[in-house]
Amino acid sequence: MIRIFVGYDPREAVAYNVLSHSIRVRASRPVAIAPLALSQLNGLMTRERHALQSTDFSFSRFLTPYLSDFSGWSIFMDCDMLVLDDIAKLYDLRDDRYAVMVVKHRHSPREAVKFLDQPQSKYEKKNWSSVMLFNNERCRALTPDFVNRATGLELHQFKWLGDDGLIGELPHGWNHLVGYDEPRPGMSLVHYTLGGPYFDEYRECEYSREWFADRDAMLFAAQRTGQH
């Protein structure tokens, strides 16, 4: 079973559902997909919301190893994404030499504001934490207490590891930044970094057709199920 935790924000509920659909329909192995919804974390997240926190899951993502009982491997990803390949291929990249594996972007946002008028932050390792393949046993530093009191940079820059050599690198195609990276066909996972096609101003962005195709397929399947 491949365990997948997806960041959940009520403002992007449709994004979560379409992403989950895109994972399930292409997976060659069983997957367990869990939303990281604050309302379901039973008080595990107690830190006050920071002015620069753009989503509900800015910090709760780092509870993935704890929620996995610090055993095996788990995947975390933001909800503003679409998976266009078999998620088992990502899972098969796990390497026990590392505590966590990410796409190592060199990303410096140009804008000061992103979707839903949220502030844009610039920092080293930007977007590395948007897709993480966790070797949970080696991430025991990420207790709820630490996740609640650590600074944003301590978490998102992986300072809790104490050694950047414990961060493995995933192929770029598993976190393609729409609107920043040069347009490229054939990506395995696309990340609607500026805003997804579910926002009117981004309906024509790169990979928007694929998102709408998956949304429509999801809705069609739901309608057929409801007819039986």
C-alpha positions as CSV (number, residue, x, y, z in Angstrom):
1,M,0.0,0.0,0.0
2,I,1.4,3.4,-1.0
3,R,0.5,6.0,1.7
4,I,-0.1,9.5,0.3
5,F,-0.9,12.6,2.3
6,V,-2.3,15.6,0.5
7,G,-2.5,19.1,1.8
8,Y,-6.1,20.2,2.2
9,D,-7.5,23.7,2.3
10,P,-11.3,24.2,2.1
11,R,-10.7,27.0,-0.5
12,E,-9.2,24.4,-2.8
13,A,-11.5,21.4,-2.2
14,V,-12.0,20.8,-5.9
15,A,-8.3,20.7,-6.4
16,Y,-7.9,18.0,-3.7
17,N,-10.6,15.9,-5.3
18,V,-9.3,16.1,-8.8
19,L,-5.7,15.4,-7.7
20,S,-6.9,12.3,-5.7
21,H,-8.8,11.1,-8.8
22,S,-5.7,11.6,-11.0
23,I,-3.6,9.5,-8.6
24,R,-6.2,6.6,-8.3
25,V,-6.9,6.2,-12.0
26,R,-3.3,5.9,-12.9
27,A,-1.9,3.9,-10.0
28,S,-0.8,0.3,-10.7
29,R,-0.8,-0.5,-6.9
30,P,-3.2,0.2,-4.1
31,V,-3.0,3.7,-2.7
32,A,-4.3,5.2,0.6
33,I,-4.9,8.9,0.1
34,A,-5.5,11.0,3.2
35,P,-6.3,14.8,3.3
36,L,-4.3,16.8,5.8
37,A,-7.3,18.8,7.0
38,L,-6.9,20.8,10.1
39,S,-10.4,19.8,11.3
40,Q,-9.3,16.1,11.3
41,L,-5.9,16.5,13.1
42,N,-7.5,16.4,16.5
43,G,-5.6,19.4,17.9
44,L,-2.2,18.2,16.7
45,M,-1.7,21.6,15.0
46,T,-1.8,24.2,17.7
47,R,0.5,26.9,16.3
48,E,-1.1,30.2,15.4
49,R,-1.6,31.0,11.8
50,H,1.3,33.1,10.5
51,A,0.7,36.2,8.2
52,L,2.9,34.5,5.5
53,Q,1.1,31.2,5.8
54,S,-0.8,30.9,2.4
55,T,-2.6,27.6,3.0
56,D,-3.9,25.5,5.9
57,F,-1.3,22.9,5.2
58,S,1.8,25.1,5.2
59,F,3.1,23.3,8.3
60,S,0.9,20.3,8.8
61,R,2.7,18.6,5.9
62,F,5.6,17.9,8.3
63,L,3.3,15.7,10.4
64,T,3.4,13.1,7.6
65,P,6.1,10.9,9.3
66,Y,4.3,11.1,12.7
67,L,0.9,10.2,11.1
68,S,2.7,7.2,9.5
69,D,4.0,6.0,13.0
70,F,7.5,6.8,11.8
71,S,7.6,3.6,9.8
72,G,8.0,2.8,6.1
73,W,7.7,5.5,3.4
74,S,5.0,8.0,2.7
75,I,4.4,10.6,0.1
76,F,3.3,14.2,0.8
77,M,2.1,16.6,-1.9
78,D,0.3,19.9,-2.1
79,C,-3.3,19.8,-3.4
80,D,-2.7,22.2,-6.3
81,M,-1.3,19.4,-8.5
82,L,-2.2,16.8,-11.0
83,V,-0.6,13.4,-11.3
84,L,-0.3,12.2,-14.9
85,D,1.8,9.1,-14.4
86,D,1.7,6.0,-12.2
87,I,2.4,7.1,-8.6
88,A,4.1,3.8,-8.0
89,K,7.0,5.0,-10.2
90,L,7.6,7.9,-7.7
91,Y,7.3,5.5,-4.8
92,D,9.9,3.1,-6.4
93,L,12.5,5.9,-6.3
94,R,12.8,5.7,-2.6
95,D,16.4,5.2,-1.4
96,D,17.3,4.3,2.2
97,R,20.4,6.5,2.0
98,Y,18.1,9.5,2.5
99,A,15.6,10.7,5.1
100,V,13.5,12.6,2.5
101,M,13.6,13.0,-1.2
102,V,12.4,16.0,-3.2
103,V,12.7,17.8,-6.5
104,K,15.5,20.3,-5.9
105,H,14.1,23.4,-7.6
106,R,16.0,26.6,-8.0
107,H,12.9,28.8,-7.7
108,S,12.8,32.5,-6.9
109,P,9.3,33.8,-7.4
110,R,9.0,37.1,-9.3
111,E,5.6,38.2,-7.8
112,A,4.8,39.4,-4.3
113,V,1.3,38.0,-4.3
114,K,0.0,34.6,-5.4
115,F,-3.4,32.9,-5.7
116,L,-6.3,34.2,-3.4
117,D,-4.2,37.3,-2.8
118,Q,-1.9,35.4,-0.5
119,P,1.6,36.8,0.1
120,Q,4.5,35.1,-1.8
121,S,7.6,34.2,0.1
122,K,11.1,33.9,-1.2
123,Y,13.6,31.6,0.5
124,E,16.2,29.0,-0.2
125,K,14.8,25.5,-1.2
126,K,11.5,27.1,-2.2
127,N,9.0,24.5,-3.3
128,W,11.2,21.6,-2.3
129,S,8.6,20.7,0.4
130,S,5.6,20.7,-2.0
131,V,6.4,17.0,-3.0
132,M,8.2,14.9,-0.4
133,L,9.0,11.2,-0.3
134,F,9.5,10.6,3.4
135,N,11.6,7.8,4.9
136,N,9.6,8.1,8.1
137,E,11.9,6.2,10.5
138,R,14.6,8.8,9.8
139,C,12.3,11.8,10.3
140,R,11.7,11.3,14.1
141,A,12.6,14.9,14.7
142,L,9.2,15.9,13.3
143,T,7.1,15.4,16.4
144,P,3.9,17.4,16.8
145,D,5.7,19.5,19.4
146,F,8.6,20.3,17.1
147,V,6.3,21.0,14.1
148,N,4.3,23.4,16.2
149,R,7.2,25.4,17.6
150,A,9.7,25.4,14.8
151,T,10.0,28.4,12.5
152,G,8.8,28.1,8.9
153,L,12.4,28.2,7.6
154,E,13.5,25.5,10.0
155,L,10.8,23.3,8.5
156,H,10.8,24.2,4.8
157,Q,14.6,24.4,4.6
158,F,14.9,20.9,6.2
159,K,17.1,22.3,9.0
160,W,15.5,19.6,11.2
161,L,17.7,17.1,9.4
162,G,20.9,18.7,10.4
163,D,22.6,17.6,7.2
164,D,21.6,18.4,3.6
165,G,23.2,15.2,2.5
166,L,20.2,13.4,3.9
167,I,18.0,15.1,1.2
168,G,17.8,12.9,-1.9
169,E,16.9,14.3,-5.3
170,L,13.9,13.3,-7.4
171,P,13.6,13.8,-11.2
172,H,12.2,17.2,-12.2
173,G,9.2,15.6,-13.9
174,W,7.7,14.8,-10.5
175,N,7.2,18.4,-9.6
176,H,6.9,20.6,-12.7
177,L,6.2,24.2,-11.7
178,V,3.5,25.6,-14.1
179,G,4.1,29.2,-14.8
180,Y,7.8,29.1,-13.7
181,D,9.4,26.2,-15.4
182,E,9.8,26.2,-19.2
183,P,6.7,24.5,-20.7
184,R,7.4,20.8,-21.2
185,P,5.1,18.0,-22.3
186,G,5.1,14.6,-20.7
187,M,5.5,15.7,-17.0
188,S,4.6,13.1,-14.4
189,L,3.3,15.6,-11.8
190,V,2.4,19.2,-12.5
191,H,2.2,21.8,-9.8
192,Y,-0.1,24.8,-10.5
193,T,2.1,27.1,-8.4
194,L,0.6,30.4,-9.3
195,G,-3.0,29.2,-9.3
196,G,-4.9,26.2,-10.7
197,P,-7.3,26.1,-13.7
198,Y,-10.1,26.1,-11.1
199,F,-9.4,29.8,-10.7
200,D,-10.8,31.9,-13.6
201,E,-7.6,33.8,-14.2
202,Y,-5.6,30.6,-14.7
203,R,-8.1,28.6,-16.9
204,E,-5.7,28.7,-19.8
205,C,-2.5,27.9,-18.0
206,E,-0.1,25.1,-19.0
207,Y,-1.7,21.6,-18.4
208,S,-5.1,23.2,-17.9
209,R,-6.7,20.9,-20.5
210,E,-5.4,17.9,-18.6
211,W,-6.9,19.2,-15.4
212,F,-10.3,19.8,-16.9
213,A,-10.2,16.4,-18.6
214,D,-9.6,14.7,-15.2
215,R,-12.2,16.8,-13.5
216,D,-14.8,15.9,-16.2
217,A,-13.9,12.2,-16.0
218,M,-14.2,12.3,-12.2
219,L,-17.6,13.9,-12.4
220,F,-18.8,11.5,-15.1
221,A,-17.7,8.5,-13.0
222,A,-19.6,10.0,-10.0
223,Q,-22.7,10.5,-12.1
224,R,-22.6,6.9,-13.4
225,T,-22.2,5.6,-9.8
226,G,-25.2,7.6,-8.7
227,Q,-27.3,6.1,-11.4
228,H,-26.8,2.6,-10.1
